[in-house]
Amino acid sequence: MANALVDKEVLMNHINGQWVKPEETRDVINPANGEVVVKVPLSTKEDVDQAVQAAKQAQKKWALEPAPQRAEILYEVGRIMKERKEHLSKLLTLENGKVLEEARGEVQEGIDMAFYMAGEGRRMFGQTTNAELKDKFAMSVRAPIGVVGLITPWNFPIAIATWKSFPAIVAGNAVIWKPATETPIMANELMKIFEEAGLPKGVVNVVFGTGGSVGDAMVHHPAIKVISFTGSNETGSNIAAECGRQLKKVSLEMGGKNAVIVMDDADLDLAAEGVIWSAFGTSGQRCTACSRVIVHENVKEELESKVLQKMKGLKIGDGLNEDVKVGPIINQAGMDKIKKYIQIGQEEGAKLLAGGKELTGGDHANGLYFEPTVFTDATMDMRIAQEEIFGPVVSFIPVASFEEAIDVNNRVEFGLSSSIFTRDVNQVYRAQRDLDTGIVYVNAGTTGAEIHLPFGGTKGTGNGHRDSGVQALDVFTEWKAVYVDYSGKLQRAQIDVE
């Protein structure tokens, strides 16, 4: 294999506690150098069905385990992840390309999620309330749903996996998990950690493969009662439609077209740093990436100058090198999409201030690298200001007022994250009220979610559910109302109320 970090040449599915050898595989490519890292299984509908049968049997016993005991597994998972943080981080960079600094942050997010959700084993609170009749007790409790399906993306292969799997597990469900084929190593490592932590067989089953085979089989399988998906709007909409036909619960986290608003009283050095980190971190390949800077016309040129100056310090290359700040694009399809939008932006009349080209020579010859790119004088109706590019491309849109800035921010189909830089406390409170996004930052960029708060968005970004935070339990539990009548006689609610 291409790297000593990987201890096997071919990954295997994990079904009912067993590692199952695949019949067909696909190469996993390191986007930093084009080398084959490992081979990932291309599983079938039959593989999914085997995993579901195992999960159904396991879930019956797992749901009967006291929740604090289920939580002990997650505490141990968190401990092992913490112990192996550096190794996991390097493997993440190897398959995904993001720089080591960011990979370490992502692994830490998974560690944090393990300990946070383990705590829910002793909380997972319901509610007691007064009954309307004498000698009667009323309460509501959370109940597991059964077998749940998780479909996770390549850009955060460990963090998003933990956002979904940990609440599902502690709530008493069993899991069928389809990781992205571009980044299967993190799933393989997490499954090994689950085993080592003592998770009973069949509670989590990993089935590698494409969305068209494995993902489709999961969505259509009648025994999978929940689908939690992070990915594109097109795929998410199709999943929602099919789940709707089956009356199957579905949680969607999809696209973003996030903006940093910079008002004329802002700390422009701080704002420039926020733009750089939000637009070019992870090479712009994250749903919370800043792809629009809505800037007051009075400070537009000064802010652009500061951003361009700071961009000069961004070293582009293999993320395993500690001094690299911007890694590669995940695959050729992603590269082609970015180049298409560069052409679109120029045709629409936006001015290209910096970047706009693929890097192909020297240290970049064998990988997939694109220059951090800045457009200016964009208008809110341009496609580069409306559509998700998923690359290191940001567009400056000038505005004349706070009210116009809020309007421009909200006039996109997405609603994930937004940010405002200002020293005016009145504008801060108006912004957090009026910005139509699930996440709002003040004097910070558009990225950096914390696991104890809900993650998700409005409009085309999702369907109302949230990953992480205690709200994640809503996806993987049903509310059950319980009435205990100790009157010794039949009492009829509403009818027998005097």
C-alpha positions as CSV (number, residue, x, y, z in Angstrom):
1,M,0.0,0.0,0.0
2,A,1.0,3.6,-0.4
3,N,1.3,4.5,3.3
4,A,2.5,2.7,6.4
5,L,-0.3,4.3,8.4
6,V,-2.8,1.8,6.9
7,D,-2.5,-1.7,8.3
8,K,-4.5,-3.5,5.5
9,E,-4.9,-3.3,1.8
10,V,-8.6,-4.1,1.6
11,L,-11.2,-2.9,4.0
12,M,-14.1,-5.2,5.0
13,N,-17.7,-4.7,6.0
14,H,-18.5,-5.2,9.6
15,I,-21.8,-7.2,10.0
16,N,-23.0,-8.9,13.2
17,G,-19.7,-8.6,14.9
18,Q,-17.8,-10.1,12.0
19,W,-15.4,-8.6,9.4
20,V,-16.9,-9.7,6.0
21,K,-14.6,-9.8,3.0
22,P,-16.0,-8.0,-0.1
23,E,-16.4,-9.5,-3.6
24,E,-15.8,-6.2,-5.3
25,T,-13.8,-3.2,-4.3
26,R,-12.8,0.3,-5.4
27,D,-9.5,2.2,-4.9
28,V,-9.4,5.0,-2.3
29,I,-7.1,7.7,-3.6
30,N,-5.1,10.2,-1.4
31,P,-6.1,13.5,-3.1
32,A,-2.8,15.0,-2.0
33,N,-0.6,12.8,-4.3
34,G,-2.9,10.5,-6.3
35,E,-1.7,7.3,-4.6
36,V,-3.9,4.4,-3.7
37,V,-4.3,4.3,0.0
38,V,-6.6,1.3,0.4
39,K,-9.5,-0.6,-1.3
40,V,-13.0,-0.1,-0.2
41,P,-15.8,-2.6,-0.6
42,L,-18.6,-2.0,-3.1
43,S,-21.4,-3.8,-1.3
44,T,-24.8,-4.9,-2.5
45,K,-28.5,-4.8,-1.4
46,E,-27.9,-8.3,0.0
47,D,-25.2,-7.0,2.2
48,V,-27.5,-4.4,3.6
49,D,-30.2,-7.0,4.2
50,Q,-27.7,-9.1,6.2
51,A,-26.7,-6.1,8.3
52,V,-30.4,-5.2,9.0
53,Q,-31.2,-8.7,10.1
54,A,-28.3,-8.6,12.5
55,A,-29.2,-5.1,13.8
56,K,-32.8,-6.2,14.4
57,Q,-31.7,-9.0,16.7
58,A,-29.1,-7.0,18.5
59,Q,-31.4,-4.0,19.1
60,K,-33.9,-6.0,21.1
61,K,-31.3,-6.9,23.7
62,W,-29.5,-3.5,23.5
63,A,-32.7,-1.6,24.2
64,L,-33.1,-3.6,27.4
65,E,-29.7,-2.5,28.7
66,P,-30.1,0.4,31.2
67,A,-29.1,3.6,29.4
68,P,-26.3,4.3,31.9
69,Q,-24.8,1.0,30.9
70,R,-25.1,1.8,27.3
71,A,-23.3,5.0,28.0
72,E,-20.3,3.2,29.6
73,I,-19.5,2.0,26.1
74,L,-19.3,5.5,24.8
75,Y,-17.1,6.6,27.7
76,E,-14.7,3.9,26.7
77,V,-14.9,4.8,23.0
78,G,-14.0,8.4,23.9
79,R,-11.1,7.2,26.0
80,I,-9.7,5.1,23.2
81,M,-10.2,7.9,20.6
82,K,-8.3,10.3,22.9
83,E,-5.5,7.8,23.3
84,R,-5.2,7.4,19.5
85,K,-6.0,11.0,18.5
86,E,-2.7,11.6,16.6
87,H,-2.9,8.3,14.7
88,L,-6.6,8.9,13.8
89,S,-5.8,12.4,12.7
90,K,-3.0,11.3,10.3
91,L,-5.3,8.7,8.8
92,L,-8.0,11.3,8.3
93,T,-5.6,13.6,6.5
94,L,-4.3,10.6,4.4
95,E,-7.8,9.8,3.0
96,N,-9.5,13.2,3.1
97,G,-6.6,15.7,2.5
98,K,-7.5,18.2,5.1
99,V,-4.5,19.6,7.0
100,L,-3.4,17.9,10.2
101,E,-4.4,20.9,12.4
102,E,-7.9,20.6,11.2
103,A,-7.9,16.8,11.3
104,R,-6.9,16.9,15.0
105,G,-9.7,19.3,15.6
106,E,-12.2,16.9,13.9
107,V,-11.0,13.9,15.9
108,Q,-11.3,16.0,19.1
109,E,-14.9,16.8,18.1
110,G,-15.6,13.0,18.0
111,I,-14.0,12.6,21.4
112,D,-16.1,15.4,22.8
113,M,-19.2,13.9,21.4
114,A,-18.5,10.5,23.0
115,F,-18.3,12.0,26.4
116,Y,-21.2,14.4,25.9
117,M,-23.6,11.7,24.6
118,A,-22.4,9.2,27.3
119,G,-23.7,11.8,29.8
120,E,-27.1,11.5,28.2
121,G,-27.2,7.9,29.5
122,R,-27.9,9.4,32.9
123,R,-30.1,12.2,31.6
124,M,-32.2,11.6,28.5
125,F,-34.9,13.4,30.5
126,G,-38.6,12.9,30.0
127,Q,-41.2,14.9,31.8
128,T,-43.7,14.4,34.6
129,T,-46.8,16.5,34.8
130,N,-50.1,16.7,36.6
131,A,-52.9,14.5,35.4
132,E,-56.4,16.0,35.1
133,L,-58.0,13.2,37.1
134,K,-57.6,12.2,40.8
135,D,-55.3,9.3,41.7
136,K,-53.6,9.3,38.3
137,F,-49.9,9.9,37.3
138,A,-48.8,11.2,33.9
139,M,-45.3,11.3,32.3
140,S,-43.5,11.2,29.0
141,V,-40.3,9.2,28.2
142,R,-38.0,8.7,25.3
143,A,-38.1,5.3,23.6
144,P,-35.7,3.9,21.0
145,I,-37.0,3.6,17.4
146,G,-35.3,0.4,16.4
147,V,-32.9,0.1,13.4
148,V,-31.6,3.4,12.1
149,G,-29.6,4.1,8.9
150,L,-26.8,6.6,8.8
151,I,-25.3,8.0,5.6
152,T,-22.3,10.2,6.2
153,P,-20.1,12.4,3.9
154,W,-16.4,12.5,3.1
155,N,-15.6,16.0,4.3
156,F,-16.0,15.2,8.0
157,P,-15.7,11.5,8.1
158,I,-15.3,11.1,11.9
159,A,-17.1,14.1,13.4
160,I,-20.4,13.7,11.5
161,A,-20.3,9.9,12.1
162,T,-20.1,10.5,15.8
163,W,-22.8,13.2,15.7
164,K,-25.2,10.5,14.4
165,S,-24.0,7.2,15.8
166,F,-23.4,8.1,19.4
167,P,-26.9,9.5,20.1
168,A,-28.5,6.6,18.2
169,I,-26.5,4.1,20.3
170,V,-27.1,5.6,23.7
171,A,-30.8,5.9,23.0
172,G,-31.0,2.1,22.5
173,N,-31.1,1.8,18.7
174,A,-29.0,-0.4,16.4
175,V,-27.2,1.2,13.5
176,I,-26.6,0.5,9.8
177,W,-23.8,2.9,8.7
178,K,-22.8,3.7,5.1
179,P,-19.7,5.9,5.1
180,A,-18.6,7.8,2.0
181,T,-16.5,5.7,-0.3
182,E,-13.9,8.4,-0.6
183,T,-13.1,8.2,3.2
184,P,-13.7,4.7,4.5
185,I,-10.7,4.5,6.8
186,M,-12.2,6.5,9.6
187,A,-15.2,4.2,9.6
188,N,-13.0,1.2,9.8
189,E,-11.0,2.7,12.7
190,L,-14.2,3.7,14.6
191,M,-15.6,0.2,14.1
192,K,-12.5,-1.3,15.6
193,I,-12.8,1.1,18.6
194,F,-16.4,0.1,19.1
195,E,-15.3,-3.5,19.2
196,E,-12.5,-2.8,21.7
197,A,-14.9,-0.8,23.9
198,G,-17.2,-3.8,24.2
199,L,-20.1,-2.8,22.0
200,P,-22.3,-6.0,21.5
201,K,-22.2,-7.5,18.0
202,G,-24.8,-6.2,15.6
203,V,-25.4,-2.9,17.4
204,V,-23.4,-1.1,14.8
205,N,-22.9,-2.5,11.3
206,V,-20.7,-0.9,8.7
207,V,-21.6,-1.5,5.0
208,F,-19.4,0.3,2.6
209,G,-20.5,1.1,-0.9
210,T,-22.1,3.7,-3.2
211,G,-25.2,5.7,-2.7
212,G,-26.8,4.1,-5.7
213,S,-26.5,0.6,-4.2
214,V,-26.0,0.6,-0.4
215,G,-27.7,4.0,0.2
216,D,-30.6,3.2,-2.0
217,A,-31.1,-0.2,-0.3
218,M,-31.0,1.4,3.1
219,V,-33.6,4.0,2.2
220,H,-36.0,1.4,0.8
221,H,-35.5,-1.2,3.5
222,P,-38.7,-1.5,5.5
223,A,-36.9,-2.5,8.7
224,I,-34.8,0.6,8.8
225,K,-37.1,3.1,10.6
226,V,-34.9,6.3,10.4
227,I,-32.5,7.7,7.8
228,S,-30.0,10.3,8.9
229,F,-28.3,11.8,5.9
230,T,-25.7,14.5,5.4
231,G,-24.8,15.4,1.8
232,S,-26.1,17.1,-1.3
233,N,-29.5,18.7,-1.7
234,E,-30.4,16.6,-4.7
235,T,-29.8,13.3,-2.9
236,G,-31.3,14.5,0.3
237,S,-34.5,15.6,-1.5
238,N,-34.8,12.2,-3.2
239,I,-34.3,10.5,0.2
240,A,-37.0,12.6,1.8
241,A,-39.4,11.8,-0.9
242,E,-38.9,8.1,-0.6
243,C,-39.0,8.2,3.2
244,G,-42.2,10.2,3.0
245,R,-43.8,7.5,0.9
246,Q,-42.9,4.9,3.6
247,L,-43.8,7.2,6.5
248,K,-40.1,6.7,7.6
249,K,-38.5,9.3,9.8
250,V,-35.7,11.2,8.0
251,S,-33.1,13.8,9.2
252,L,-31.3,15.8,6.5
253,E,-28.3,18.2,6.7
254,M,-27.5,19.5,3.3
255,G,-26.0,22.5,1.6
256,G,-25.0,26.0,2.6
257,K,-24.3,29.4,1.0
258,N,-22.9,31.0,4.1
259,A,-22.0,34.7,4.4
260,V,-19.8,36.8,6.6
261,I,-21.3,40.3,7.0
262,V,-18.7,43.1,7.7
263,M,-20.1,46.4,8.8
264,D,-18.3,49.7,8.5
265,D,-17.5,49.8,12.2
266,A,-16.0,46.3,12.3
267,D,-12.5,45.3,13.4
268,L,-11.2,44.7,9.8
269,D,-8.1,42.8,10.8
270,L,-10.3,40.4,12.8
271,A,-12.9,40.2,10.0
272,A,-10.2,39.4,7.5
273,E,-8.9,36.5,9.6
274,G,-12.5,35.3,9.9
275,V,-13.0,35.3,6.2
276,I,-9.7,33.5,5.5
277,W,-10.4,30.7,8.0
278,S,-14.0,30.3,7.0
279,A,-13.5,30.5,3.2
280,F,-10.3,28.5,2.8
281,G,-10.1,26.1,5.7
282,T,-10.8,22.5,4.6
283,S,-10.2,24.0,1.1
284,G,-13.7,25.4,1.3
285,Q,-15.1,21.9,1.3
286,R,-17.5,22.2,4.2
287,C,-21.2,23.1,4.5
288,T,-20.4,26.0,6.8
289,A,-17.7,27.5,4.6
290,C,-18.0,31.2,3.9
291,S,-18.6,31.7,0.2
292,R,-19.9,35.2,0.4
293,V,-18.6,38.3,2.1
294,I,-21.3,40.9,2.4
295,V,-19.3,44.1,3.1
296,H,-20.3,47.7,3.7
297,E,-19.2,49.7,0.7
298,N,-17.3,52.2,3.0
299,V,-14.8,49.5,4.0
300,K,-14.9,47.1,1.0
301,E,-11.6,48.0,-0.5
302,E,-9.7,48.1,2.8
303,L,-11.1,44.7,3.8
304,E,-10.3,43.2,0.4
305,S,-6.7,44.5,0.7
306,K,-6.3,42.9,4.1
307,V,-7.8,39.5,2.9
308,L,-5.4,39.5,-0.1
309,Q,-2.5,40.2,2.1
310,K,-3.3,37.4,4.5
311,M,-3.9,35.0,1.6
312,K,-0.2,35.3,0.8
313,G,0.7,33.3,3.9
314,L,-1.5,30.3,2.9
315,K,0.8,27.4,1.9
316,I,-1.0,24.9,-0.3
317,G,0.0,21.3,-0.3
318,D,-0.1,17.9,1.4
319,G,-2.0,18.2,4.7
320,L,0.4,15.8,6.4
321,N,3.0,18.7,6.3
322,E,2.6,20.7,9.4
323,D,3.2,24.1,7.7
324,V,0.5,23.6,5.0
325,K,-2.7,25.6,5.6
326,V,-4.8,24.6,2.5
327,G,-5.0,21.0,1.4
328,P,-6.3,19.3,-1.8
329,I,-9.7,19.0,-3.4
330,I,-11.2,15.6,-2.6
331,N,-11.6,14.3,-6.2
332,Q,-11.7,15.2,-9.9
333,A,-15.4,15.8,-9.9
334,G,-15.0,18.4,-7.1
335,M,-12.2,20.1,-9.1
336,D,-14.3,20.2,-12.2
337,K,-17.2,21.8,-10.4
338,I,-14.9,24.5,-8.9
339,K,-13.4,25.3,-12.3
340,K,-16.9,25.5,-13.8
341,Y,-17.9,28.2,-11.3
342,I,-14.8,30.2,-11.9
343,Q,-15.9,30.4,-15.5
344,I,-19.5,31.2,-14.5
345,G,-18.4,34.0,-12.2
346,Q,-16.3,35.7,-14.9
347,E,-19.1,35.3,-17.5
348,E,-21.5,36.9,-15.0
349,G,-19.3,40.0,-14.7
350,A,-17.7,39.5,-11.3
351,K,-14.1,40.6,-11.0
352,L,-11.5,38.0,-10.2
353,L,-9.2,39.5,-7.6
354,A,-7.0,36.5,-6.8
355,G,-6.6,32.8,-7.6
356,G,-9.0,31.1,-10.0
357,K,-6.6,28.4,-11.2
358,E,-5.8,24.7,-10.6
359,L,-2.2,24.1,-9.4
360,T,-0.5,21.4,-11.4
361,G,3.3,21.9,-11.2
362,G,6.0,21.0,-8.8
363,D,4.8,19.7,-5.4
364,H,1.2,19.9,-6.7
365,A,1.8,17.8,-9.8
366,N,0.2,14.5,-8.6
367,G,-2.5,15.9,-6.4
368,L,-5.7,17.9,-6.8
369,Y,-5.0,21.5,-5.7
370,F,-6.9,24.8,-6.4
371,E,-5.8,28.3,-5.5
372,P,-7.8,30.2,-2.9
373,T,-9.9,32.5,-5.0
374,V,-11.6,35.8,-4.5
375,F,-14.2,37.5,-6.6
376,T,-15.3,41.0,-6.0
377,D,-18.2,43.3,-7.2
378,A,-20.5,40.3,-7.2
379,T,-24.3,40.9,-7.0
380,M,-26.6,38.7,-5.0
381,D,-28.4,37.4,-8.1
382,M,-25.2,35.9,-9.6
383,R,-24.9,32.1,-9.5
384,I,-21.6,32.3,-7.7
385,A,-23.5,34.2,-5.0
386,Q,-26.4,31.8,-4.9
387,E,-25.1,28.2,-5.5
388,E,-22.9,26.1,-3.4
389,I,-19.4,25.7,-5.0
390,F,-17.8,23.6,-2.3
391,G,-14.3,24.8,-2.9
392,P,-11.9,27.7,-1.9
393,V,-13.9,30.4,-3.6
394,V,-15.4,33.5,-2.0
395,S,-17.3,36.4,-3.5
396,F,-17.4,40.0,-2.1
397,I,-20.8,41.7,-2.4
398,P,-20.9,45.4,-1.5
399,V,-23.9,46.8,0.4
400,A,-24.9,50.3,1.6
401,S,-26.6,49.5,5.0
402,F,-27.2,46.9,7.7
403,E,-30.7,46.3,6.4
404,E,-29.4,45.6,2.9
405,A,-26.8,43.2,4.3
406,I,-29.4,41.2,6.2
407,D,-31.6,41.0,3.0
408,V,-28.7,39.8,0.9
409,N,-27.8,37.2,3.4
410,N,-31.3,35.8,3.5
411,R,-32.0,35.8,-0.2
412,V,-30.5,32.3,-0.9
413,E,-32.1,28.9,-0.8
414,F,-29.9,27.8,2.1
415,G,-29.9,28.7,5.7
416,L,-27.0,27.0,7.6
417,S,-24.6,29.5,9.0
418,S,-24.1,33.3,9.0
419,S,-21.7,35.8,10.7
420,I,-21.5,39.5,11.4
421,F,-18.6,41.6,12.3
422,T,-19.6,44.8,14.1
423,R,-19.0,46.8,17.3
424,D,-22.6,48.0,17.5
425,V,-24.5,45.9,20.1
426,N,-27.8,47.0,18.7
427,Q,-26.8,45.5,15.3
428,V,-25.6,42.4,17.0
429,Y,-29.0,41.7,18.5
430,R,-30.9,42.6,15.4
431,A,-28.7,40.3,13.3
432,Q,-29.1,37.3,15.6
433,R,-32.9,37.9,15.4
434,D,-33.1,38.6,11.6
435,L,-30.5,36.3,10.0
436,D,-32.4,33.3,8.6
437,T,-29.9,30.6,9.5
438,G,-29.6,27.8,12.0
439,I,-26.2,29.1,13.2
440,V,-25.3,32.8,13.8
441,Y,-21.8,34.0,14.7
442,V,-20.8,37.4,16.0
443,N,-17.3,38.7,15.4
444,A,-16.2,35.2,14.2
445,G,-16.3,33.3,11.0
446,T,-19.0,30.9,9.8
447,T,-17.4,27.7,11.0
448,G,-16.6,26.1,14.4
449,A,-19.7,24.3,15.7
450,E,-19.6,23.0,19.3
451,I,-21.0,19.6,20.0
452,H,-23.3,20.6,22.9
453,L,-25.3,22.9,20.6
454,P,-27.6,21.8,17.8
455,F,-26.2,21.8,14.4
456,G,-28.3,22.4,11.3
457,G,-30.1,25.0,9.3
458,T,-33.2,26.4,7.8
459,K,-34.8,26.4,4.3
460,G,-32.9,24.2,1.8
461,T,-30.2,23.2,4.3
462,G,-32.3,20.6,6.0
463,N,-35.7,19.5,7.2
464,G,-35.8,20.8,10.7
465,H,-33.9,18.2,12.6
466,R,-30.5,18.8,14.2
467,D,-27.2,16.9,14.6
468,S,-25.3,17.2,17.9
469,G,-26.6,18.7,21.1
470,V,-29.3,17.1,23.1
471,Q,-31.6,17.8,20.1
472,A,-29.9,15.0,18.2
473,L,-31.8,12.6,20.5
474,D,-35.0,13.7,18.8
475,V,-34.0,12.1,15.6
476,F,-33.4,8.7,17.2
477,T,-36.2,8.5,19.8
478,E,-39.9,8.6,19.9
479,W,-41.9,10.3,22.7
480,K,-44.1,7.9,24.7
481,A,-46.8,9.2,27.0
482,V,-47.4,7.0,30.1
483,Y,-50.5,7.2,32.3
484,V,-50.7,5.3,35.6
485,D,-54.2,5.2,37.2
486,Y,-54.2,4.1,40.8
487,S,-57.7,5.0,41.6
488,G,-59.0,1.4,41.4
489,K,-61.8,2.4,39.0
490,L,-62.1,3.3,35.3
491,Q,-61.6,7.0,34.8
492,R,-62.3,8.5,31.4
493,A,-60.2,11.6,30.6
494,Q,-62.1,14.7,29.5
495,I,-65.5,12.8,30.0
496,D,-65.2,12.3,33.7
497,V,-63.8,15.8,34.5
498,E,-66.2,17.7,36.7
